Amino acid sequence: MSPPIIKIPQKTMQIMVNDQLLQLSSPLTLQQLLKEINQPDKGVALAVNRQIISRNRWSAHTLLEGDEITLIKATAGG
């Protein structure tokens, strides 16, 4: 007889992106977050908890529970 399967409730992580609550099923890097929300990485800047994160660190910066992300999009105009 097989041992019983134990289901562990999946924890979610909450972050804020431009003042909108987002629930994640697992921690993501900033680069992964952009893909998750279908946001191209061209012409954007990212801040986590009011600290600008350099583009070359996006793939290494893992988001934590409660982080507040500000996504700033460049716009053309005159």
C-alpha positions in Angstrom: 0.0 0.0 0.0 1.3 3.5 -0.9 1.9 6.0 1.8 -0.6 8.8 1.9 0.1 11.9 -0.1 0.5 15.0 2.0 -0.6 18.2 0.4 1.2 21.2 1.6 -0.7 24.4 1.1 1.0 26.6 -1.4 2.1 29.8 0.2 1.8 33.0 -1.7 4.0 36.1 -1.5 2.5 39.6 -1.8 4.3 42.5 -3.4 3.1 45.9 -4.6 3.8 47.0 -8.2 2.9 50.7 -8.8 0.5 50.6 -5.9 -1.3 47.4 -7.1 -1.2 44.3 -5.0 0.3 41.3 -6.8 0.4 37.8 -5.4 3.2 35.5 -6.5 3.3 31.7 -6.0 7.1 31.8 -5.6 9.8 34.4 -5.3 10.9 36.0 -8.6 13.7 38.2 -9.7 13.0 41.6 -11.2 13.7 40.2 -14.6 11.2 37.4 -14.1 8.6 39.8 -12.7 8.7 41.8 -15.9 8.1 38.7 -17.9 5.3 37.6 -15.5 3.4 40.9 -16.0 4.2 41.1 -19.8 6.2 44.2 -19.5 9.1 44.7 -22.0 12.3 45.7 -20.3 13.2 48.4 -22.9 12.5 51.9 -21.8 11.8 51.1 -18.1 13.5 51.7 -14.8 12.8 49.8 -11.6 12.9 50.7 -8.0 12.4 48.4 -5.1 11.4 50.0 -1.8 12.4 53.4 -3.3 15.9 52.3 -4.3 16.7 52.2 -8.0 18.0 48.8 -9.1 20.5 48.9 -12.0 19.4 47.0 -15.0 22.5 44.7 -14.8 21.2 43.5 -11.4 17.6 42.7 -12.4 18.3 39.1 -13.0 20.0 38.7 -9.6 17.7 40.8 -7.4 15.1 38.4 -5.8 11.9 40.0 -4.6 10.8 39.6 -1.0 7.5 39.5 0.7 6.1 43.0 1.1 8.5 44.6 -1.4 7.2 47.8 -3.2 8.2 48.0 -6.8 7.9 51.2 -8.8 8.0 50.6 -12.6 8.8 53.8 -14.4 8.2 53.9 -18.2 10.0 56.3 -20.4 7.7 58.3 -22.6 8.4 60.4 -25.7 7.1 63.9 -26.0 8.0 67.4 -26.4 
